[in-house]
Amino acid sequence: MGTIGFGVGQRAMDGEAGATVAERSTAAVDVADNSGEKSLTAKADQSTSDGVAQNRKRDTDSDETRGSGTTEPSGKKASPPELHSGHKLARRYRLEECVTRLDGFSSWRAVDEKLRRAVGVHVLPADHARARSVLAAARSAALLGDPRFVQVLDAVEENDLVYVVHEWLPDATELTTLLASGPLEPHDAYQMVSQVASAMAAAHREGLAHLRLNPNAVLRTSTGQWRIRGLAVNAALRGVRSDTPQRTDTEAIGALLYASLTQRWPYEEDAYGLSGLPKDLGLIPPDQVRAGVHRGLSELAMRALANNGATASRHEAPCTTPEELAKAISEMPRIRPPEPAFTAPPEYQSTSYQQGTYGRTAPRPGVAQPIPAPPPPLQSRTGKALKWAVSTLLIAALGLGSWQLADALMNRGGDPGNGTQSQTQDDNDKNEKPQKPPQPLQIQGAREYVAQGPAQAAEDVGKTYDGDSSTYWRTKSYRDGPRLAPYKPGVGIVYDLGSAKELSAASIGLRYSGDHTTVHLYATDSLTPSTGIDGMKKIGTATTTGSSLTVKATKPVKTQYVLLWITDVPRAPHDGYSSAGYKQGITDVKFTG
């Protein structure tokens, strides 16, 4: 019996790709696909279903090949392990809900009780014909450590069971679900095919193929990033192989793009909730299936799909590998997101309180209204008397004011600058409320917040408020920047103020200057927030090129827990701890209320 553990890694330049499993990880379970699926390289048999996970029908692992794919024989039929909700694996992973049960293996939504997070688990008997290949595929996928793939967290053989633990993405949506409401916008389809093609090109450079790439395996997160689940493992669970894995995955990406543009599956059979193409018509370009399809993306889909070597324009060579497809995408004119719709302000409506219009009914359109004549001047005897009375009062008021001013100057010795203030000024000063000076808020504790992938330096968060500017918490060093995405949506620390207090500003000492560092403050509900960034209340944002930063709240926010969230970091040189790259460190954090 042995256990092989894998940390969720990302290719950081400081050599920490094999970091330990992160404190907090989001993930999506790698469930089986829809029934009736006709894979890009295989036709699936009728499926069985356990009636859970949105009542989806699931397919079996018996795949007849289309093209070069083959299915490994299952050998001796293994009995499914007797598992149930509440069962605990390795005294750590508690099974919650079975989402798939097929041909001797099952897939579950589970809870990692040690790290208190949701995970997905595939379970099969240790004597299953595919148990060895599943462990090997999981080990290879975990070593890749590319954040564009749903990460394998653990691969275990224990008590006559083999199980693979992977991320669970609660905020992600399958492409199948997105297409249920209609085709994607051209910009969204462009982003999907670009990110998926580049990710699969990177996987094939490391010798890894997917072979089960379909709309159920592609997810869009709440931040707009596309993730791929089931790399190598999905095919191993079902015994799917291919003599031309690069061609198989490239054709699969072409089918994903075709479906995204047309909301149709590019074969005659219906699959993944999508209607197939009309029979005996053959594979026609997407822009002939649906009006308004982007011509460049239509041709790109045809170059990726197998069609006896033909393409949409018959002038471009077909793409036979993800690398060629990624290159073809990079040579296309960039498709920009649609401009936000402008809503014209409502026309100005005049009030009915203007002179001569109060209480008057609104005129009918197109009917000219007479202009009211101005009132006659005060020419009568009463009017003249009234004018003389008003003039007299004005002259008297001016004389009284002049006398009071002269008297005040004489009483003060003719020196208006002797510093004596009038009683009126004193009264006004007493009535004004003095402004409260900013009060420092004590930090009672802190914890690193990990939204995706491994932690940065969870053991050093206390150094950000220990009063010593020479100590610091630091991020890893990244090859690209200043923006951390798509490798990470951001990194940060949650601070505990002890109790709910009004927060108005934060001053932050930074280890590196240069380029620009962007910091956001959010009010959250605990040191281990129950929601993602989108569910938190934003307090303020600031950017700097120096070594210090002040973030001010637009208005004071009452909270006990504050997330300091970094999304952009500067490029910094080698410093004895990590190599040169995009990185940042925090030396001191102070909050004021």
BELNORBEL-V433902 format. One record per helix or strand of 3 or more residues. SS is the DSSP state (hx for helix, st for strand). FROM is the first residue (numbers start at 1). TO is the last residue. Records with the same first field share a line. If there is no record, write none. Layout:
SS: FROM-TO  FROM-TO
//
This chain:
st: 2-5  42-44  63-65  69-71  93-102  105-112  117-125  152-158  161-166  218-220  226-228  240-242  274-276  445-449  491-510  517-524  537-544  548-569  585-592
hx: 131-144  175-180  186-205  233-238  245-262  286-289  295-304  322-330  381-411  423-431  458-464  533-535
//
